[in-house]
Amino acid sequence: MGNASRPFRRIAYFLCLLSVLLLTEGKKPVKPKCPAWCTCTKDNALCENARSIPRSVPPDVISLSFVRSAFTKIPEGSFLLTPSLQLLLFTSNTFDVISDDAFMGLPHLEYLFIENNSIKSISRNTFRGLKSLIHLDLRGNAFNCDCKLKWLVEWLGSTNATVEDIYCESPPEYKKRKINSLSPKEFDCIITEFEVYQSLPYQSLSVDTFSYMNDEHVVIAQPFTGKCIFLEWDHVEVMFRNYDNITGTSTVVCKPIVIESQLYVIVAQLFGGSHIYKRDIFANKFIKIQDIEILKIRKPNDIETFRIAEDWYFVVADSSKAGFTTVYKWNGNGFYSHQSLHAWYRDTDVEYLEISGKPHLILSSSSQRPVIYQWNKGTNEFVKRFDIQDMEDAYAVKHFKVKEDVYICLTRFIGDSKVMKWGGSAFLDLQRMPSRGSMVFQPLQISNYQYAILGSDYSFTQVYYWDAEKAKFVKFQELNIQAPRSFIHVSIDKRDFLFASSFKGTTLIYKHVIVDLSA
């Protein structure tokens, strides 16, 4: 017989050896060091009804068997004192736990039989160090094929050892499925959640993030104190802390914009006018450089910044009966009024987005359906295209993208909020979310995860997760936030945070946590 038949001869030898073990059960042991419940011959030991893994088995034994033993687990390093083992058998025992590194120190082990025991799961590093393993038998165990067993599926696909067919006992969808045939892709073991990380003891409206001086910052509008509060990340204390503020009156939006490494902040106020501030790096403080024309901007409610070609702009949505939603353009020294979109419509929100590679604005209003404007290259102005049908009383519109598809989340205070998809010539209904007292429906992408967060003044805030297979959002998590008004994602130091403003309570910072259940 050639080399190919060598494993078969070895198996035959060990099967013969096992039969000798069973036949010699109860005879006087050859090795006096064996425990009372073990029967030893020159090359093997049979331990029956053992209460624990024996420590006095001769080190030169090459096979060891446990039958109907009473120990409850195989702990780490159980066989360090028997380094010569080539075959190890467990059959009809009651243990259900095999620890990491249980077979550590067995470099010569070739055959491992763990049959008809009570095992439901096996630790990830159980077989670590078994460099010579040829054959593994795990038949007759009630395996729970959940995420904790994903590693075994991966290991079965990569090991050179021959493994007898083994089957799942649970969960129901996997019952009687052959573990050897499962794919790691069948185990969705990565879950995420938002957990409270830090609480800020003040109410807030808008929250925004910006990169400045090689670091990430956050600015929060406080309506009752009239301040823009600036936060920075403390890399030592691992938390967000205040580092500066702009004091005003009735502040509703603090919008940062960085142009050629210079930080500007547009501060929108309900009373006392709105202003633009510049960060003076030499004085290390904010200096007011410009007032925003009070005749057009009377009751600002939202600000968006954007760039078209090489030019910077911001647009203010004005919600008064006599104000104008207005676009402002940077001219190198300051911002000037570039275009008034319309008057008398009481706009509550403005969103900048690109559709088919072209700049667009969507205005939400308390007096009409959301209106879509498109940028005209010839006139360098926005031109009204159409409104979004069947969507009266939309308080705000925010957009997101999945691959190349454009979607929008539309917020309603009373009625159903919506998710709509761009269909080539119009936005089409995709999904409805019941909403009562909602003033923010914010899509956010964190790493590879797409979320949409629907705030509520009357109940829990609902977090939805984008299901790629269903191509829609599914309920994911509830957050307890009092009167939320805005959400923003902040990424810093390889951490992801969710800032949640609160009009009536404390501003909350959540950490986005990723958990691998198969670990």
SULFEN-V6578 format. One record per helix or strand of 3 or more residues. SS is the DSSP state (A for helix, B for strand). FROM is the first residue (numbers start at 1). LEN is the number of residues. If there is no record, write none. Layout:
((SS FROM LEN) (SS FROM LEN))
//
This chain:
((A 3 21) (B 38 3) (B 44 5) (B 63 5) (B 87 5) (B 111 5) (B 135 3) (A 147 10) (B 167 4) (A 172 3) (A 179 3) (A 184 3) (B 190 11) (B 207 6) (B 215 8) (B 227 8) (B 239 9) (B 251 9) (B 262 8) (B 274 7) (B 285 8) (B 300 9) (B 311 8) (B 324 7) (B 335 9) (B 347 9) (B 358 8) (B 371 6) (B 381 7) (B 394 9) (B 405 8) (B 414 9) (B 427 10) (B 441 6) (B 449 6) (B 461 7) (B 472 8) (B 487 6) (B 495 6) (B 507 10))
//
